[in-house]
Amino acid sequence: MDADAEAQIPVFVQPLARVLAQAESQCKRLLTEDEVVRIRDSAACIMLSASEASELQKNRGYRDVDPKDVWMDWHRARCEIYGAGRLPSVALTILSPQHAINHLIAICERDDLPYVAGPRDPQISLEFEKKRSTLRPTATEVHGDEIARHEAVLKVETRPFNAEQAPVACYHALQMIQRFLEMAATAIVCDSSMISHANDNWVGLSKRASTAFRLHGASGDEFWEPMFRAFVQFPVFDQASGDLFTVGMHLLGQPEIAISTERLQQAGIGQQQDAINDLFTRFALHQLAQKDAATFVAGCDFEVIWEPQSRFEDDDARYDYLGQWRIK
């Protein structure tokens, strides 16, 4: 080969996503992992240069399934390309005094966001207590009386977004939350990840993300740390499976994270809350930086497996179509 010639790479004659979708349609059920791998291995390919392959993908208008991570990436493509499952959106419940509700509605109408406004909900204080973040102080500690005395409830939901759009979409949602609070909203909970913060915490996280976004865009630890704190609830306990897991990584374009309490006990962590929180935080930030999930930091490797998420139904706002990493 000429030294200046581009290397040739294999490209599927038919997009692998289409081949898998046709096979699933014929089966009239979900494909198994073995079936997905077997279909990939038998699909016809041609050799193209990297620039030709890139141009072909651009003309198709979507990203095909990655053959190296075919089982995991097929679940992404099923949802993003063929609509099999719910794409993430940031769903908010906003409490307000009556005099401010029209100002909050004006933000929704200006941004062309669907909303539903209603009267005071006497049960809402319990919801904020159940969904409070681990970031202190919490909403109920600071605004408990105001939450109980709210006069109006506003339900708002952003437009759906895919994994590639997630960082910027969530950043704009966090900026919108700050605007709601500046317009005298009493308290806010993100229903997509079951998390509520004290108002000062929401605003502080928004400002930190904004500073990082202006300097570096939607990347880097300075951006991801406040975004993770704002939108990801952890650790959530599933009594049925004995898992601790995150809710909200789907909003940031990543799989959720899960680990069994039995495994934590075997590792000597058990009920050490600070150690558990540190484990989830470090692994999540490593994942958000788009590093290899199985390689953590120098001298520290995790054994992880990817698995589809079955914890929530695929029409639930908490559903992560990107699945979850299970730390083994």
C-alpha positions in Angstrom: 0.0 0.0 0.0 1.2 3.5 -0.8 2.4 5.2 2.5 0.1 8.1 1.9 -3.0 5.9 1.2 -5.7 5.7 3.8 -6.1 2.5 5.7 -9.2 0.4 4.7 -11.8 -0.5 7.3 -14.8 -2.9 7.0 -18.2 -1.3 6.6 -21.5 -3.3 6.5 -23.2 -3.4 3.1 -26.5 -2.9 4.9 -26.4 -0.9 8.1 -26.0 -3.4 11.0 -28.8 -1.7 12.8 -31.2 -2.4 9.8 -30.1 -6.1 9.6 -30.7 -6.5 13.4 -34.1 -4.7 13.2 -35.2 -6.9 10.3 -34.2 -10.1 12.3 -36.0 -8.9 15.4 -39.1 -8.1 13.3 -39.1 -11.6 11.8 -38.6 -13.2 15.3 -41.4 -11.1 16.7 -39.5 -10.9 20.0 -36.3 -9.4 21.4 -33.1 -10.9 20.1 -30.8 -12.6 22.5 -27.1 -11.6 22.9 -26.0 -14.8 21.1 -28.3 -14.0 18.2 -27.1 -10.4 17.9 -23.4 -11.6 17.8 -24.2 -14.3 15.3 -26.0 -11.9 13.0 -23.1 -9.4 13.2 -20.5 -12.1 12.4 -22.4 -13.3 9.3 -23.3 -9.8 7.9 -21.7 -8.8 4.6 -19.0 -6.1 4.6 -17.0 -4.1 2.1 -13.7 -2.3 2.6 -13.7 1.5 2.5 -11.3 4.2 3.5 -12.0 6.0 6.8 -13.1 9.1 5.0 -15.4 7.2 2.7 -16.9 5.4 5.7 -17.5 8.7 7.5 -19.2 10.2 4.4 -21.4 7.1 4.1 -22.5 7.4 7.7 -23.2 11.2 7.2 -25.4 10.4 4.2 -27.3 7.8 6.2 -28.1 10.4 8.8 -27.6 8.2 11.9 -24.8 6.3 13.7 -24.8 2.6 12.9 -24.4 -0.1 15.6 -20.7 -0.4 16.7 -19.7 -4.0 15.9 -17.1 -4.0 18.7 -19.8 -3.4 21.3 -22.7 -4.9 19.3 -24.9 -6.2 22.2 -24.7 -2.9 24.1 -24.9 -0.6 21.1 -27.8 -2.4 19.6 -30.0 -1.3 22.5 -29.0 2.3 21.9 -29.8 2.0 18.2 -33.2 0.2 18.8 -34.3 3.3 20.7 -32.6 6.1 18.9 -33.3 4.9 15.3 -36.4 2.7 15.6 -38.2 4.2 18.7 -38.2 1.0 20.7 -38.2 2.6 24.2 -38.3 6.0 25.6 -35.6 8.6 25.0 -34.6 10.6 28.1 -36.2 14.0 29.0 -35.9 16.2 32.1 -39.2 16.1 33.9 -39.6 18.6 36.7 -42.2 19.3 39.4 -42.0 23.0 40.4 -43.7 24.4 43.5 -44.7 28.1 43.4 -46.5 30.8 45.3 -49.6 32.0 43.3 -48.1 35.4 42.4 -45.2 33.7 40.6 -46.9 31.0 38.6 -47.5 33.1 35.5 -43.8 34.1 35.3 -42.9 30.4 35.5 -45.4 29.5 32.7 -43.9 32.3 30.6 -40.5 30.5 30.7 -42.1 27.3 29.5 -44.0 29.1 26.7 -40.9 31.0 25.6 -38.9 27.7 25.4 -41.9 25.9 23.8 -42.0 23.3 26.5 -45.2 21.4 27.5 -46.4 22.1 31.0 -49.4 21.4 33.2 -50.3 23.9 36.0 -52.3 22.9 39.0 -53.3 23.9 42.5 -51.5 23.1 45.8 -50.8 19.4 46.4 -51.0 18.5 50.2 -49.0 15.3 49.6 -46.1 16.9 47.9 -43.9 17.4 51.0 -43.5 13.6 51.3 -42.4 13.4 47.6 -39.6 16.0 48.3 -38.5 14.1 51.4 -38.4 10.8 49.5 -36.4 12.3 46.6 -34.0 14.5 48.5 -30.4 14.3 47.4 -27.4 13.3 49.5 -26.0 16.8 48.9 -26.5 18.8 52.1 -28.4 20.9 53.0 -31.5 19.2 51.5 -34.7 20.9 50.2 -36.8 19.7 53.1 -34.2 20.9 55.6 -34.2 24.4 54.3 -37.6 24.9 52.6 -39.8 22.4 54.5 -42.3 25.1 55.6 -42.4 26.8 52.2 -42.9 23.4 50.4 -45.8 22.6 52.7 -47.3 26.1 52.1 -46.9 26.2 48.3 -49.9 27.5 46.4 -49.4 26.1 42.9 -47.7 23.1 41.1 -46.2 23.2 37.7 -45.2 20.1 35.8 -42.7 20.7 33.0 -40.8 18.3 30.6 -38.1 19.1 28.1 -38.1 17.6 24.6 -36.5 14.1 24.4 -32.8 13.8 23.5 -30.4 11.1 22.6 -27.1 10.2 24.2 -25.1 12.4 21.9 -27.4 15.4 22.6 -27.6 14.7 26.4 -24.7 16.8 27.8 -25.9 20.1 26.2 -29.6 19.3 26.7 -29.1 18.6 30.4 -26.9 21.7 30.7 -29.7 23.9 29.3 -32.2 22.2 31.6 -30.1 23.1 34.6 -29.9 26.7 33.5 -33.7 26.7 33.1 -34.0 25.4 36.7 -31.9 28.4 37.8 -34.3 30.7 35.9 -37.3 29.2 37.6 -35.8 29.7 41.0 -34.9 33.3 40.1 -38.5 33.8 39.2 -39.5 32.9 42.8 -40.2 29.1 42.5 -40.5 27.6 45.9 -38.7 24.3 45.3 -38.0 21.9 42.4 -37.7 18.1 42.0 -36.4 16.3 39.0 -38.8 13.4 38.5 -36.6 11.8 35.8 -34.0 10.9 38.4 -36.0 11.2 41.7 -33.8 14.0 43.0 -34.5 17.3 44.8 -32.1 19.9 46.1 -32.2 22.9 48.3 -32.6 26.0 46.0 -29.1 27.3 46.8 -27.7 23.9 45.8 -29.5 23.9 42.5 -28.3 27.5 41.7 -24.7 26.7 42.9 -24.5 23.6 40.7 -25.9 25.6 37.7 -23.4 28.3 38.1 -20.5 25.9 38.4 -21.6 24.1 35.3 -22.0 27.4 33.4 -18.5 28.5 34.2 -17.1 25.2 33.1 -19.2 25.2 29.9 -18.0 28.7 28.9 -14.4 27.6 29.4 -14.4 24.1 28.0 -17.8 23.2 26.6 -19.6 20.1 27.7 -16.6 18.1 28.8 -14.0 17.8 31.6 -14.4 17.1 35.3 -15.2 20.7 36.1 -18.4 20.4 33.9 -19.4 16.8 34.7 -19.1 17.0 38.5 -21.8 19.6 39.0 -24.0 18.0 36.3 -23.6 14.6 38.0 -24.5 16.1 41.4 -27.5 18.0 40.0 -29.2 15.1 38.1 -28.1 11.7 39.5 -29.7 10.2 42.6 -27.6 7.6 44.3 -27.4 5.1 46.0 -30.9 3.9 45.6 -31.7 0.6 47.2 -33.8 -2.1 45.4 -35.1 -4.4 48.0 -36.2 -7.1 45.5 -32.7 -7.5 44.0 -30.5 -6.3 46.8 -28.8 -3.8 44.5 -27.7 -0.3 45.1 -27.9 1.7 41.9 -28.0 5.2 40.3 -31.0 6.9 38.7 -30.2 9.8 36.3 -27.1 8.7 34.3 -29.5 8.3 31.3 -30.0 12.1 31.4 -26.3 12.6 31.0 -26.1 10.1 28.1 -24.6 7.1 30.0 -25.7 3.7 31.4 -26.7 3.6 35.0 -24.4 1.9 37.6 -25.4 -0.9 39.9 -23.7 -3.1 42.5 -25.1 -5.7 44.9 -25.0 -5.1 48.6 -23.7 -8.7 48.9 -20.7 -7.7 46.8 -20.1 -4.6 48.9 -20.0 -6.7 52.0 -17.6 -9.1 50.4 -15.3 -6.1 49.6 -15.4 -4.9 53.2 -17.5 -1.8 52.5 -20.8 -3.0 53.8 -22.8 -0.1 55.3 -20.0 2.5 55.1 -22.0 5.2 53.5 -19.1 7.5 52.7 -17.2 4.7 50.9 -20.3 3.7 48.9 -20.9 7.3 47.8 -17.3 7.7 46.9 -17.4 4.5 44.8 -20.4 5.6 42.8 -19.1 9.2 42.4 -15.7 8.1 41.2 -17.0 5.5 38.8 -19.6 7.8 37.4 -17.2 10.7 36.7 -14.8 8.3 35.1 -17.6 7.0 32.9 -18.8 10.5 32.0 -15.3 11.4 30.9 -15.8 8.6 28.3 -13.0 6.4 29.5 -12.9 2.6 29.4 -15.5 1.5 32.0 -13.3 -1.5 33.0 -10.2 0.6 33.7 -10.7 3.0 36.5 -7.5 4.7 37.8 -3.9 3.7 37.7 -3.5 0.5 39.7 -7.2 0.0 40.1 -9.4 -2.1 37.8 -13.0 -3.0 38.0 -14.6 -6.1 36.6 -17.8 -4.8 35.1 -20.5 -6.2 32.8 -23.0 -4.4 30.7 -26.7 -5.5 31.0 -30.0 -4.1 29.7 -32.0 -2.2 32.3 -35.1 -4.0 33.4 -35.7 -2.0 36.6 -38.1 0.5 35.0 -40.6 0.0 32.2 -39.5 1.4 28.8 -42.1 4.2 29.0 -40.9 5.4 32.4 -39.1 8.7 32.7 -36.4 6.9 34.8 -35.8 4.3 32.1 -32.2 4.1 30.8 -32.3 2.7 27.2 -28.5 2.6 27.4 -28.7 -0.1 30.1 -26.4 -0.3 33.1 -22.9 -1.2 34.2 -22.9 -3.8 37.0 -19.7 -3.7 39.1 -18.8 -7.3 39.8 
